[in-house]
Amino acid sequence: MANSHRRSLIVNTISKYWWVGRTLYDENSENPWKLLEYFKSDYSTRTLILLSSSYANNHKIIKKTIESLINLERKIGRNLTRREYRDSLSYI
């Protein structure tokens, strides 16, 4: 999928909800929607930054990336700021 097409999917509100749900749904999990909980705070920014990445088409990489961010936030005891979030994604 071309980057411009994928970006249009995540900028449009309804498309964004579908795309995020499709990407994060984990049929092998006891709670298949658990990764969506990470996006409770700052949904628009987090999804735009994360799903605009070139690796966003790889569901395994996205899921592990989010799990890593969840673990980081647990470790530091707070939500990442937008800057920390971007920097963390760059590092991961």
C-alpha positions as a printed NumPy array, in Angstrom:
array([[  0.   ,   0.   ,   0.   ],
       [  1.407,   3.364,  -0.95 ],
       [  2.232,   5.713,   1.908],
       [ -0.149,   8.397,   0.617],
       [ -3.029,   5.905,   0.512],
       [ -2.3  ,   4.616,   4.021],
       [ -2.062,   8.186,   5.326],
       [ -5.509,   8.967,   3.91 ],
       [ -6.869,   5.953,   5.782],
       [ -5.639,   7.257,   9.118],
       [ -6.469,  10.937,   8.621],
       [-10.162,  10.36 ,   7.872],
       [-11.88 ,   9.733,  11.232],
       [-13.989,   6.715,  10.296],
       [-11.183,   5.176,   8.265],
       [ -8.805,   5.742,  11.165],
       [-11.026,   3.792,  13.551],
       [-11.28 ,   0.924,  11.059],
       [ -7.56 ,   0.924,  10.281],
       [ -6.527,   1.01 ,  13.943],
       [ -9.   ,  -1.745,  14.82 ],
       [ -7.813,  -3.917,  11.942],
       [ -4.182,  -3.355,  12.816],
       [ -4.424,  -3.895,  16.583],
       [ -7.008,  -6.684,  16.792],
       [ -5.319,  -9.79 ,  18.208],
       [ -7.433, -12.883,  17.678],
       [ -5.018, -14.981,  19.742],
       [ -5.402, -12.841,  22.857],
       [ -7.839, -13.413,  25.71 ],
       [ -8.871,  -9.776,  25.156],
       [ -8.441,  -9.169,  21.403],
       [ -8.812,  -5.382,  21.837],
       [ -6.363,  -4.913,  24.744],
       [ -3.831,  -2.924,  22.697],
       [ -6.452,  -0.271,  21.958],
       [ -6.389,   0.68 ,  25.644],
       [ -2.974,   2.236,  25.046],
       [ -4.589,   4.838,  22.818],
       [ -7.04 ,   6.134,  25.447],
       [ -4.891,   9.205,  25.907],
       [ -4.095,  11.286,  22.825],
       [ -5.664,   8.867,  20.34 ],
       [ -5.313,  11.074,  17.269],
       [ -1.654,  11.941,  17.698],
       [ -0.552,   8.475,  18.738],
       [ -2.345,   6.714,  15.914],
       [ -1.201,   9.215,  13.297],
       [  2.45 ,   8.952,  14.314],
       [  2.448,   5.177,  14.795],
       [  0.454,   4.167,  11.749],
       [  2.197,   6.61 ,   9.404],
       [  5.366,   4.561,   9.796],
       [  6.608,   2.431,   6.938],
       [  6.417,  -0.673,   9.136],
       [  2.729,  -0.084,   9.969],
       [  1.676,  -2.795,   7.527],
       [  3.402,  -5.433,   9.629],
       [  0.931,  -6.332,  12.375],
       [  3.515,  -8.237,  14.418],
       [  5.89 ,  -5.27 ,  14.524],
       [  3.115,  -2.811,  15.418],
       [  1.796,  -5.035,  18.217],
       [  5.248,  -5.565,  19.727],
       [  5.992,  -1.852,  19.412],
       [  2.859,  -0.958,  21.353],
       [  3.598,  -3.603,  23.965],
       [  7.064,  -2.04 ,  24.381],
       [  5.552,   1.428,  24.812],
       [  3.068,   0.09 ,  27.376],
       [  5.933,  -1.495,  29.314],
       [  7.937,   1.733,  29.161],
       [  5.022,   3.749,  30.542],
       [  4.532,   1.213,  33.34 ],
       [  8.217,   1.431,  34.177],
       [  8.267,   5.232,  34.386],
       [  4.835,   5.377,  36.043],
       [  3.169,   7.83 ,  33.665],
       [  2.078,   8.402,  30.071],
       [  4.717,   9.527,  27.627],
       [  4.582,  13.098,  26.401],
       [  4.143,  13.566,  22.66 ],
       [  7.835,  14.275,  22.266],
       [  8.821,  11.241,  24.34 ],
       [  6.384,   9.137,  22.328],
       [  7.914,  10.242,  18.999],
       [ 11.455,   9.794,  20.347],
       [ 10.607,   6.332,  21.702],
       [  9.147,   5.235,  18.372],
       [ 12.264,   6.453,  16.609],
       [ 14.401,   4.461,  19.007],
       [ 12.286,   1.301,  18.769]])
